[in-house]
Amino acid sequence: MKYELYTRVALATDLPEHRLRCGDVATVVEFHAGRPQQEPGYSLEVFTATGETVAVLTVRESQIEPLTSGEVLTVRWLHSAAA
């Protein structure tokens, strides 16, 4: 699935090196087609609840998933991500 720029997505996996967890919401800021036989990827920007940038990172397409109308957003303390 190709995501449009500035689409909000959810992480489908934990990314402890960035203190991020599965389900955290991020914004697509760039698409990376990948080489032949390589999975496409995306650059994402992750924000705090008040709009401060937490991380800008690149992930494989399989590491993100679309948000759906049946989901509810929540908040958590960032410092607890690695716990």
PEHUNOR-V325093 format. One record per residue. OMEGA is omega in whole degrees, -180 to 180 (999 if undefined). Layout:
OMEGA  OMEGA
//
This chain:
177  -180  177  175  177  173  175  -180  176  174  180  -178  173  175  -174  179  177  -177  -179  -178  173  -179  176  -177  179  179  178  178  177  176  177  -175  -177  178  176  -179  179  -180  176  -180  -178  166  -178  170  -180  -177  169  179  180  173  177  179  176  -176  167  -173  178  -179  172  -180  -179  -180  177  178  -179  170  179  -177  -180  -177  177  177  179  177  177  176  -178  -177  -179  -175  -177  -178  999
//
